[in-house]
Amino acid sequence: AQTPYAMAPAYEPPAWSALPEAGPYSLEIIREGVVLESIDISERPFYILGRDPASAQVVLPHPSVSRQHAAIQHRDSGGVWLMDLGSTHGTILNKKPCPPNVYVRLPVGATVRLGTGSRLVCLLGPPDAEEPGRGEQASTARQAARAQRLGGPAGAT
């Protein structure tokens, strides 16, 4: 049966695509300070984020999330990268819009918002994978988010 809408082209990983050597990496799906789900992203070279369970490995069910919204890509030289796949409502990385169809570095501790939904996606991974100088910042952000979930001040764990 033909669908009334055009199918998104299949994601083509770059030549530098690889399984992560450092690890493990995971994504926390967070809404209103509560972790809804934790997803291991160490088993494949890349993961598609979107609202379509048939084509996305990380499903975010919100009307503003495209069927295939963004890709998280592991690199052969290490590190994790994010690309907005030309989504209608955009991708926000650490409160800044991502340009469409361009790989941007996704540091450990970063938060990503797809479209206008209330869910945040946070990358967790090994501390040595963090960008120099960002470790303390990411750790502080994680502590603040954890404290908010637990209802205490940012320093109290």
N, C-alpha and C positions, 0 to 999 in steps of 0.2 A: 504494500500500500504506500502510495506517495504521501509525503507529509507536506502541508501547505507552506512550510518555511524552509529556507535553504539550510542545509546541514553545514556546520562549521567545518572547515578543513581540519584534517588530522594534524595534531602537533608533531612537528619534525624536530627531534632533538639535535643539538649542534654536534659538530665533530668532536668537541671536547667533553661530551657527555660521558659519565662514568658512575659506577657504584661508589658510594662514599667510603673512603678508607678510614677516616676518623669516624668515631661514632660512639654510641648510637645517636641519631637525630630523631626528634619527634615534634609534632605540632600539638599545641593545646588550643582547643576551641573554647573561647571564653565569652560569656554573655553576662553583663552586669556584675563583673567581678567573680563569677562562679565558673569553674572549669566544667564544661559539659562533656568533653571527650578529650582523650589523649590518643594520638595516632602516630604509630611508628613510621618514619619515612626513611628508613635505612635499607629497605629491601629492594629498591628499584633505583635506576639512575634519575628518574623524574616522576613527578606526580602532578596530575591535572586537578585544579580546584574549580568547582562549578556547582550548579544546581542539578545537573543531569546525572543520576546514578549510573546510567548506561555508559557514559564516557568520562566521568570524573572519579578519581580515586578518593578525593576528599570532597564530600558533598556538603554544601551549605544551602539549605532550602530557604531562599528568600527571593521575592520577585525581582529585586534589582541585581541579583547575581546571574550572570550569563550562564548558559549551559556548559560552556568551556570558558571560564573566566580568566584564569591565570595558570601559569606553570611554575612549579618549584623544581629547579634543575641542579643536580650535583655536578661538580666539575672535576676533571681528571687530576688537576693540580691541587685540589682541595677547595673547600668553601661551598656555599649554597647560594644560588642565584634565583631571582624572581623575574618573571615576565608577564605583564598584562597581555592577554591574547586578543587585544582589540575589543575589549568588552564595552558594552553600551554605557555603563555607569561608572567605570573606572576602578582603579585599585589604589589604595592609600597605604604607603609604607612609612611607619613612624610619623604619621600626621602630614606627610607630603605626598602629593599625587605622583604616580609612576607614569612615565611616558609609555604609550602602547607599543608593543612589539619590540621592546628593547630590554636586554638583560640588565638587571641592577643587583648589586651585592645584597644578600639577605643575611645580616649578621645575627649570630646567636643572641636571643633576647629581644629581637625586633618584633613589632606588632604590625599586622597587616589587616586591613578592612577591605572587603570586597563589596562594591556597590554602596548602598546606603543602609545596609543591615546593621544591627546592633552587635553582631558577633565579631570578635577579634580573633585572629589566628596568631599565636606566639610561637616562634621557633626556639626549641630547646636543643642543646647539643653539648659537645665536650668543650670545656673552658678554653682549651688551646686553639679551638676553631674561631674564637672571638677575635675581632679586629683589635690590633694594639690600641690600648687606651680606652676601649669600649667595655672591657670586662667589668670594671667597677660600676659603670653606668648601667649595664645590663643587669648586674647582680642587684643593684639598688632598685631598678624597675621591677624585677621579679619579687623582691622582698616587699615592695609597696603593694603590688598586686595581690600577693599572698596575704598580707596584713589586711587589705581591704576585704578579701574573701572571709577572713577570720574575724573581722570587725575590730582589729586593734591598730595601734600606731605602726608606722612603716618600719621602725627599728625592732619591734617586739616580735620574736618568733618563738 
